[in-house]
Every structure is written in C-alpha cells, then in structure tokens.
Amino acid sequence: MKTKLILTLLLLCTVFISSSYSQGSSKKTDYETNYNSALKLLINGDYDNALVQINKSIKLNPNNSDSYYIKGNIYQKKIDY
C-alpha cells in the first residue's frame, strides 16, 4: 500500500515539474519569436512594427540587454530621441 502511494506521489511530482518546465520554455520561445521578428522588421525599415515587437520581447524578458539595444537602434533609425 505504501509503495503504491509513493509511486503515485512520484508520478504526480513528475507531471507537475514537466508542466512547469514546458510553460517556461514557451515563454522563451515567445520572447525569441518577438525578438527575431523585431530584427527582421528593423532590417526591412518597418520601425513602428519593430518597436511593437521589441516591446513585447522586453515584456517577456526584461533582463535581456540585447532587446534594449535593438530598441535603441529602432529609435535611432526613427530619429526619435
């Protein structure tokens, strides 16, 4: 009986940890998607939409300095200081 209970608890812990990990990785993917989209838009000269995408990227990962660098480049291209 104890073995069954322990196995059930281990299974539940594994499922919980797996679901937590997958949620974190989707945030990273969303951040990367927005970041890459902003880069493409910046290269193509679509500065307004690039700014929208990089702001989404910053909201998802505010500690990444690369996003702020790209945001500065967008403002520089727009000549909007």
Biopython code that builds the backbone (N, CA, C, O; Angstrom):
import numpy as np
from Bio.PDB.StructureBuilder import StructureBuilder

atoms = [
    (1, "MET", "N", (0.821, -1.194, 0.000)),
    (1, "MET", "CA", (0.000, 0.000, 0.000)),
    (1, "MET", "C", (0.869, 1.263, 0.000)),
    (1, "MET", "O", (0.599, 2.220, -0.726)),
    (2, "LYS", "N", (1.921, 1.241, 0.835)),
    (2, "LYS", "CA", (2.806, 2.400, 0.881)),
    (2, "LYS", "C", (3.537, 2.583, -0.447)),
    (2, "LYS", "O", (3.755, 3.709, -0.892)),
    (3, "THR", "N", (3.906, 1.489, -1.065)),
    (3, "THR", "CA", (4.607, 1.553, -2.341)),
    (3, "THR", "C", (3.726, 2.198, -3.403)),
    (3, "THR", "O", (4.195, 2.998, -4.212)),
    (4, "LYS", "N", (2.462, 1.845, -3.391)),
    (4, "LYS", "CA", (1.517, 2.410, -4.352)),
    (4, "LYS", "C", (1.365, 3.919, -4.134)),
    (4, "LYS", "O", (1.311, 4.687, -5.095)),
    (5, "LEU", "N", (1.297, 4.331, -2.889)),
    (5, "LEU", "CA", (1.163, 5.743, -2.551)),
    (5, "LEU", "C", (2.415, 6.519, -2.972)),
    (5, "LEU", "O", (2.315, 7.610, -3.534)),
    (6, "ILE", "N", (3.572, 5.960, -2.702)),
    (6, "ILE", "CA", (4.829, 6.613, -3.069)),
    (6, "ILE", "C", (4.950, 6.737, -4.584)),
    (6, "ILE", "O", (5.356, 7.784, -5.087)),
    (7, "LEU", "N", (4.606, 5.690, -5.307)),
    (7, "LEU", "CA", (4.666, 5.738, -6.770)),
    (7, "LEU", "C", (3.701, 6.775, -7.334)),
    (7, "LEU", "O", (4.025, 7.479, -8.291)),
    (8, "THR", "N", (2.522, 6.863, -6.741)),
    (8, "THR", "CA", (1.535, 7.844, -7.182)),
    (8, "THR", "C", (2.051, 9.263, -6.945)),
    (8, "THR", "O", (1.912, 10.127, -7.811)),
    (9, "LEU", "N", (2.641, 9.504, -5.782)),
    (9, "LEU", "CA", (3.190, 10.825, -5.479)),
    (9, "LEU", "C", (4.343, 11.182, -6.416)),
    (9, "LEU", "O", (4.448, 12.322, -6.869)),
    (10, "LEU", "N", (5.203, 10.215, -6.705)),
    (10, "LEU", "CA", (6.302, 10.457, -7.640)),
    (10, "LEU", "C", (5.789, 10.793, -9.035)),
    (10, "LEU", "O", (6.322, 11.676, -9.706)),
    (11, "LEU", "N", (4.765, 10.090, -9.460)),
    (11, "LEU", "CA", (4.173, 10.354, -10.769)),
    (11, "LEU", "C", (3.580, 11.761, -10.824)),
    (11, "LEU", "O", (3.765, 12.480, -11.805)),
    (12, "LEU", "N", (2.867, 12.148, -9.766)),
    (12, "LEU", "CA", (2.279, 13.485, -9.726)),
    (12, "LEU", "C", (3.358, 14.570, -9.720)),
    (12, "LEU", "O", (3.217, 15.596, -10.386)),
    (13, "CYS", "N", (4.424, 14.340, -8.973)),
    (13, "CYS", "CA", (5.532, 15.304, -8.951)),
    (13, "CYS", "C", (6.162, 15.441, -10.332)),
    (13, "CYS", "O", (6.477, 16.548, -10.769)),
    (14, "THR", "N", (6.342, 14.330, -11.007)),
    (14, "THR", "CA", (6.932, 14.344, -12.343)),
    (14, "THR", "C", (6.054, 15.120, -13.321)),
    (14, "THR", "O", (6.557, 15.914, -14.116)),
    (15, "VAL", "N", (4.762, 14.893, -13.261)),
    (15, "VAL", "CA", (3.829, 15.599, -14.142)),
    (15, "VAL", "C", (3.853, 17.094, -13.836)),
    (15, "VAL", "O", (3.864, 17.915, -14.754)),
    (16, "PHE", "N", (3.860, 17.449, -12.568)),
    (16, "PHE", "CA", (3.882, 18.856, -12.173)),
    (16, "PHE", "C", (5.151, 19.551, -12.655)),
    (16, "PHE", "O", (5.089, 20.653, -13.200)),
    (17, "ILE", "N", (6.284, 18.918, -12.457)),
    (17, "ILE", "CA", (7.557, 19.505, -12.881)),
    (17, "ILE", "C", (7.617, 19.633, -14.399)),
    (17, "ILE", "O", (8.108, 20.634, -14.921)),
    (18, "SER", "N", (7.126, 18.639, -15.098)),
    (18, "SER", "CA", (7.131, 18.681, -16.567)),
    (18, "SER", "C", (6.272, 19.820, -17.095)),
    (18, "SER", "O", (6.667, 20.516, -18.030)),
    (19, "SER", "N", (5.104, 20.012, -16.503)),
    (19, "SER", "CA", (4.226, 21.082, -16.974)),
    (19, "SER", "C", (4.812, 22.449, -16.652)),
    (19, "SER", "O", (4.666, 23.382, -17.442)),
    (20, "SER", "N", (5.471, 22.584, -15.511)),
    (20, "SER", "CA", (6.115, 23.850, -15.162)),
    (20, "SER", "C", (7.247, 24.161, -16.124)),
    (20, "SER", "O", (7.414, 25.307, -16.542)),
    (21, "TYR", "N", (8.015, 23.160, -16.473)),
    (21, "TYR", "CA", (9.132, 23.353, -17.394)),
    (21, "TYR", "C", (8.637, 23.750, -18.778)),
    (21, "TYR", "O", (9.216, 24.632, -19.413)),
    (22, "SER", "N", (7.583, 23.114, -19.247)),
    (22, "SER", "CA", (7.086, 23.417, -20.589)),
    (22, "SER", "C", (6.520, 24.824, -20.666)),
    (22, "SER", "O", (6.622, 25.463, -21.713)),
    (23, "GLN", "N", (5.926, 25.328, -19.591)),
    (23, "GLN", "CA", (5.424, 26.697, -19.594)),
    (23, "GLN", "C", (6.569, 27.688, -19.676)),
    (23, "GLN", "O", (6.468, 28.691, -20.383)),
    (24, "GLY", "N", (7.645, 27.427, -18.973)),
    (24, "GLY", "CA", (8.805, 28.307, -19.014)),
    (24, "GLY", "C", (9.448, 28.324, -20.381)),
    (24, "GLY", "O", (9.886, 29.379, -20.840)),
    (25, "SER", "N", (9.517, 27.195, -21.036)),
    (25, "SER", "CA", (10.149, 27.143, -22.347)),
    (25, "SER", "C", (9.299, 27.821, -23.409)),
    (25, "SER", "O", (9.844, 28.341, -24.382)),
    (26, "SER", "N", (7.978, 27.833, -23.252)),
    (26, "SER", "CA", (7.145, 28.529, -24.228)),
    (26, "SER", "C", (7.324, 30.036, -24.100)),
    (26, "SER", "O", (7.241, 30.754, -25.096)),
    (27, "LYS", "N", (7.571, 30.529, -22.877)),
    (27, "LYS", "CA", (7.848, 31.955, -22.720)),
    (27, "LYS", "C", (9.123, 32.332, -23.454)),
    (27, "LYS", "O", (9.189, 33.373, -24.108)),
    (28, "LYS", "N", (10.130, 31.485, -23.342)),
    (28, "LYS", "CA", (11.385, 31.750, -24.036)),
    (28, "LYS", "C", (11.151, 31.767, -25.543)),
    (28, "LYS", "O", (11.685, 32.617, -26.254)),
    (29, "THR", "N", (10.368, 30.842, -26.009)),
    (29, "THR", "CA", (10.074, 30.784, -27.434)),
    (29, "THR", "C", (9.320, 32.038, -27.879)),
    (29, "THR", "O", (9.610, 32.588, -28.941)),
    (30, "ASP", "N", (8.356, 32.492, -27.075)),
    (30, "ASP", "CA", (7.624, 33.713, -27.410)),
    (30, "ASP", "C", (8.566, 34.912, -27.432)),
    (30, "ASP", "O", (8.478, 35.765, -28.316)),
    (31, "TYR", "N", (9.468, 34.969, -26.451)),
    (31, "TYR", "CA", (10.448, 36.056, -26.412)),
    (31, "TYR", "C", (11.307, 36.036, -27.675)),
    (31, "TYR", "O", (11.496, 37.065, -28.324)),
    (32, "GLU", "N", (11.818, 34.866, -28.014)),
    (32, "GLU", "CA", (12.685, 34.748, -29.189)),
    (32, "GLU", "C", (11.938, 35.080, -30.470)),
    (32, "GLU", "O", (12.492, 35.711, -31.370)),
    (33, "THR", "N", (10.688, 34.660, -30.555)),
    (33, "THR", "CA", (9.876, 34.950, -31.738)),
    (33, "THR", "C", (9.702, 36.455, -31.912)),
    (33, "THR", "O", (9.885, 36.981, -33.010)),
    (34, "ASN", "N", (9.349, 37.145, -30.837)),
    (34, "ASN", "CA", (9.170, 38.597, -30.912)),
    (34, "ASN", "C", (10.485, 39.308, -31.203)),
    (34, "ASN", "O", (10.522, 40.264, -31.978)),
    (35, "TYR", "N", (11.554, 38.844, -30.585)),
    (35, "TYR", "CA", (12.870, 39.453, -30.791)),
    (35, "TYR", "C", (13.302, 39.311, -32.252)),
    (35, "TYR", "O", (13.726, 40.281, -32.880)),
    (36, "ASN", "N", (13.190, 38.103, -32.779)),
    (36, "ASN", "CA", (13.585, 37.863, -34.173)),
    (36, "ASN", "C", (12.699, 38.626, -35.151)),
    (36, "ASN", "O", (13.174, 39.126, -36.171)),
    (37, "SER", "N", (11.421, 38.710, -34.837)),
    (37, "SER", "CA", (10.505, 39.471, -35.681)),
    (37, "SER", "C", (10.895, 40.954, -35.691)),
    (37, "SER", "O", (10.873, 41.603, -36.737)),
    (38, "ALA", "N", (11.248, 41.474, -34.525)),
    (38, "ALA", "CA", (11.670, 42.876, -34.438)),
    (38, "ALA", "C", (12.929, 43.119, -35.265)),
    (38, "ALA", "O", (13.044, 44.141, -35.941)),
    (39, "LEU", "N", (13.864, 42.186, -35.214)),
    (39, "LEU", "CA", (15.087, 42.333, -36.012)),
    (39, "LEU", "C", (14.782, 42.371, -37.503)),
    (39, "LEU", "O", (15.321, 43.205, -38.230)),
    (40, "LYS", "N", (13.919, 41.470, -37.958)),
    (40, "LYS", "CA", (13.559, 41.433, -39.378)),
    (40, "LYS", "C", (12.865, 42.723, -39.800)),
    (40, "LYS", "O", (13.152, 43.279, -40.860)),
    (41, "LEU", "N", (11.945, 43.191, -38.955)),
    (41, "LEU", "CA", (11.233, 44.428, -39.272)),
    (41, "LEU", "C", (12.181, 45.625, -39.287)),
    (41, "LEU", "O", (12.046, 46.517, -40.125)),
    (42, "LEU", "N", (13.133, 45.644, -38.369)),
    (42, "LEU", "CA", (14.127, 46.718, -38.339)),
    (42, "LEU", "C", (14.954, 46.722, -39.618)),
    (42, "LEU", "O", (15.185, 47.775, -40.211)),
    (43, "ILE", "N", (15.393, 45.558, -40.035)),
    (43, "ILE", "CA", (16.190, 45.445, -41.262)),
    (43, "ILE", "C", (15.392, 45.905, -42.478)),
    (43, "ILE", "O", (15.941, 46.519, -43.392)),
    (44, "ASN", "N", (14.085, 45.603, -42.485)),
    (44, "ASN", "CA", (13.229, 45.976, -43.614)),
    (44, "ASN", "C", (12.727, 47.419, -43.540)),
    (44, "ASN", "O", (12.026, 47.880, -44.440)),
    (45, "GLY", "N", (13.085, 48.131, -42.470)),
    (45, "GLY", "CA", (12.700, 49.532, -42.365)),
    (45, "GLY", "C", (11.320, 49.784, -41.797)),
    (45, "GLY", "O", (10.843, 50.918, -41.836)),
    (46, "ASP", "N", (10.667, 48.767, -41.272)),
    (46, "ASP", "CA", (9.344, 48.921, -40.667)),
    (46, "ASP", "C", (9.530, 49.183, -39.168)),
    (46, "ASP", "O", (9.323, 48.298, -38.338)),
    (47, "TYR", "N", (9.924, 50.415, -38.844)),
    (47, "TYR", "CA", (10.347, 50.743, -37.487)),
    (47, "TYR", "C", (9.209, 50.723, -36.470)),
    (47, "TYR", "O", (9.411, 50.313, -35.327)),
    (48, "ASP", "N", (8.021, 51.159, -36.870)),
    (48, "ASP", "CA", (6.904, 51.179, -35.928)),
    (48, "ASP", "C", (6.526, 49.769, -35.474)),
    (48, "ASP", "O", (6.333, 49.526, -34.283)),
    (49, "ASN", "N", (6.421, 48.849, -36.421)),
    (49, "ASN", "CA", (6.084, 47.472, -36.053)),
    (49, "ASN", "C", (7.248, 46.775, -35.347)),
    (49, "ASN", "O", (7.033, 45.904, -34.503)),
    (50, "ALA", "N", (8.470, 47.154, -35.688)),
    (50, "ALA", "CA", (9.633, 46.604, -34.987)),
    (50, "ALA", "C", (9.599, 47.021, -33.522)),
    (50, "ALA", "O", (9.938, 46.233, -32.640)),
    (51, "LEU", "N", (9.194, 48.250, -33.267)),
    (51, "LEU", "CA", (9.097, 48.742, -31.896)),
    (51, "LEU", "C", (8.028, 47.982, -31.110)),
    (51, "LEU", "O", (8.217, 47.673, -29.933)),
    (52, "VAL", "N", (6.920, 47.688, -31.757)),
    (52, "VAL", "CA", (5.864, 46.905, -31.103)),
    (52, "VAL", "C", (6.390, 45.527, -30.718)),
    (52, "VAL", "O", (6.165, 45.062, -29.601)),
    (53, "GLN", "N", (7.085, 44.880, -31.639)),
    (53, "GLN", "CA", (7.600, 43.529, -31.383)),
    (53, "GLN", "C", (8.681, 43.522, -30.304)),
    (53, "GLN", "O", (8.705, 42.627, -29.458)),
    (54, "ILE", "N", (9.572, 44.508, -30.326)),
    (54, "ILE", "CA", (10.645, 44.523, -29.331)),
    (54, "ILE", "C", (10.090, 44.850, -27.951)),
    (54, "ILE", "O", (10.618, 44.371, -26.947)),
    (55, "ASN", "N", (9.035, 45.657, -27.883)),
    (55, "ASN", "CA", (8.397, 45.921, -26.590)),
    (55, "ASN", "C", (7.757, 44.657, -26.025)),
    (55, "ASN", "O", (7.791, 44.432, -24.815)),
    (56, "LYS", "N", (7.178, 43.839, -26.885)),
    (56, "LYS", "CA", (6.638, 42.552, -26.434)),
    (56, "LYS", "C", (7.760, 41.665, -25.921)),
    (56, "LYS", "O", (7.614, 40.982, -24.907)),
    (57, "SER", "N", (8.867, 41.681, -26.624)),
    (57, "SER", "CA", (10.029, 40.890, -26.227)),
    (57, "SER", "C", (10.546, 41.333, -24.856)),
    (57, "SER", "O", (10.874, 40.501, -24.011)),
    (58, "ILE", "N", (10.614, 42.638, -24.646)),
    (58, "ILE", "CA", (11.084, 43.174, -23.365)),
    (58, "ILE", "C", (10.118, 42.818, -22.244)),
    (58, "ILE", "O", (10.538, 42.522, -21.126)),
    (59, "LYS", "N", (8.838, 42.848, -22.541)),
    (59, "LYS", "CA", (7.847, 42.497, -21.515)),
    (59, "LYS", "C", (8.014, 41.038, -21.075)),
    (59, "LYS", "O", (7.850, 40.726, -19.895)),
    (60, "LEU", "N", (8.337, 40.152, -22.010)),
    (60, "LEU", "CA", (8.509, 38.738, -21.681)),
    (60, "LEU", "C", (9.849, 38.452, -21.003)),
    (60, "LEU", "O", (9.949, 37.531, -20.192)),
    (61, "ASN", "N", (10.877, 39.237, -21.329)),
    (61, "ASN", "CA", (12.206, 39.004, -20.760)),
    (61, "ASN", "C", (12.890, 40.354, -20.521)),
    (61, "ASN", "O", (13.739, 40.767, -21.309)),
    (62, "PRO", "N", (12.520, 41.042, -19.433)),
    (62, "PRO", "CA", (13.044, 42.389, -19.200)),
    (62, "PRO", "C", (14.527, 42.441, -18.831)),
    (62, "PRO", "O", (15.105, 43.527, -18.798)),
    (63, "ASN", "N", (15.147, 41.316, -18.558)),
    (63, "ASN", "CA", (16.556, 41.303, -18.157)),
    (63, "ASN", "C", (17.520, 41.125, -19.322)),
    (63, "ASN", "O", (18.734, 41.105, -19.116)),
    (64, "ASN", "N", (17.008, 40.996, -20.533)),
    (64, "ASN", "CA", (17.879, 40.783, -21.682)),
    (64, "ASN", "C", (18.281, 42.129, -22.279)),
    (64, "ASN", "O", (17.445, 42.862, -22.807)),
    (65, "SER", "N", (19.558, 42.441, -22.189)),
    (65, "SER", "CA", (20.038, 43.746, -22.657)),
    (65, "SER", "C", (20.005, 43.875, -24.176)),
    (65, "SER", "O", (19.946, 44.990, -24.695)),
    (66, "ASP", "N", (20.042, 42.761, -24.892)),
    (66, "ASP", "CA", (20.005, 42.818, -26.357)),
    (66, "ASP", "C", (18.728, 43.485, -26.859)),
    (66, "ASP", "O", (18.755, 44.219, -27.847)),
    (67, "SER", "N", (17.617, 43.230, -26.185)),
    (67, "SER", "CA", (16.343, 43.827, -26.594)),
    (67, "SER", "C", (16.381, 45.345, -26.457)),
    (67, "SER", "O", (15.872, 46.065, -27.315)),
    (68, "TYR", "N", (16.985, 45.823, -25.379)),
    (68, "TYR", "CA", (17.085, 47.271, -25.184)),
    (68, "TYR", "C", (18.017, 47.904, -26.223)),
    (68, "TYR", "O", (17.790, 49.029, -26.667)),
    (69, "TYR", "N", (19.045, 47.183, -26.596)),
    (69, "TYR", "CA", (19.958, 47.661, -27.639)),
    (69, "TYR", "C", (19.211, 47.807, -28.968)),
    (69, "TYR", "O", (19.356, 48.812, -29.665)),
    (70, "ILE", "N", (18.417, 46.800, -29.307)),
    (70, "ILE", "CA", (17.622, 46.853, -30.541)),
    (70, "ILE", "C", (16.612, 47.995, -30.464)),
    (70, "ILE", "O", (16.391, 48.704, -31.446)),
    (71, "LYS", "N", (16.002, 48.168, -29.292)),
    (71, "LYS", "CA", (15.037, 49.258, -29.124)),
    (71, "LYS", "C", (15.712, 50.609, -29.355)),
    (71, "LYS", "O", (15.136, 51.492, -29.991)),
    (72, "GLY", "N", (16.924, 50.768, -28.843)),
    (72, "GLY", "CA", (17.675, 51.999, -29.083)),
    (72, "GLY", "C", (17.970, 52.207, -30.557)),
    (72, "GLY", "O", (17.892, 53.328, -31.060)),
    (73, "ASN", "N", (18.311, 51.125, -31.251)),
    (73, "ASN", "CA", (18.561, 51.218, -32.696)),
    (73, "ASN", "C", (17.309, 51.628, -33.455)),
    (73, "ASN", "O", (17.377, 52.398, -34.413)),
    (74, "ILE", "N", (16.177, 51.114, -33.024)),
    (74, "ILE", "CA", (14.913, 51.475, -33.682)),
    (74, "ILE", "C", (14.662, 52.974, -33.520)),
    (74, "ILE", "O", (14.336, 53.663, -34.487)),
    (75, "TYR", "N", (14.817, 53.474, -32.290)),
    (75, "TYR", "CA", (14.611, 54.908, -32.061)),
    (75, "TYR", "C", (15.618, 55.744, -32.845)),
    (75, "TYR", "O", (15.278, 56.820, -33.338)),
    (76, "GLN", "N", (16.837, 55.265, -32.964)),
    (76, "GLN", "CA", (17.847, 55.989, -33.738)),
    (76, "GLN", "C", (17.449, 56.056, -35.212)),
    (76, "GLN", "O", (17.574, 57.105, -35.845)),
    (77, "LYS", "N", (16.972, 54.940, -35.753)),
    (77, "LYS", "CA", (16.548, 54.921, -37.162)),
    (77, "LYS", "C", (15.343, 55.829, -37.388)),
    (77, "LYS", "O", (15.221, 56.461, -38.437)),
    (78, "LYS", "N", (14.446, 55.890, -36.388)),
    (78, "LYS", "CA", (13.269, 56.747, -36.498)),
    (78, "LYS", "C", (13.609, 58.213, -36.240)),
    (78, "LYS", "O", (12.781, 59.099, -36.453)),
    (79, "ILE", "N", (14.839, 58.458, -35.779)),
    (79, "ILE", "CA", (15.274, 59.783, -35.337)),
    (79, "ILE", "C", (14.285, 60.310, -34.298)),
    (79, "ILE", "O", (13.786, 61.432, -34.392)),
    (80, "ASP", "N", (14.021, 59.463, -33.309)),
    (80, "ASP", "CA", (13.078, 59.770, -32.232)),
    (80, "ASP", "C", (13.807, 59.584, -30.906)),
    (80, "ASP", "O", (13.824, 58.495, -30.331)),
    (81, "TYR", "N", (14.402, 60.661, -30.442)),
    (81, "TYR", "CA", (15.157, 60.586, -29.194)),
    (81, "TYR", "C", (14.262, 61.021, -28.095)),
    (81, "TYR", "O", (14.674, 61.044, -26.935)),
]
sb = StructureBuilder()
sb.init_structure("model")
sb.init_model(0)
sb.init_chain("A")
sb.init_seg("    ")
for serial, (resi, resn, name, xyz) in enumerate(atoms, 1):
    if name == "N":
        sb.init_residue(resn, " ", resi, " ")
    sb.init_atom(name, np.array(xyz, "f"), 0.0, 1.0, " ", f" {name:<3s}", serial, name[0])
structure = sb.get_structure()
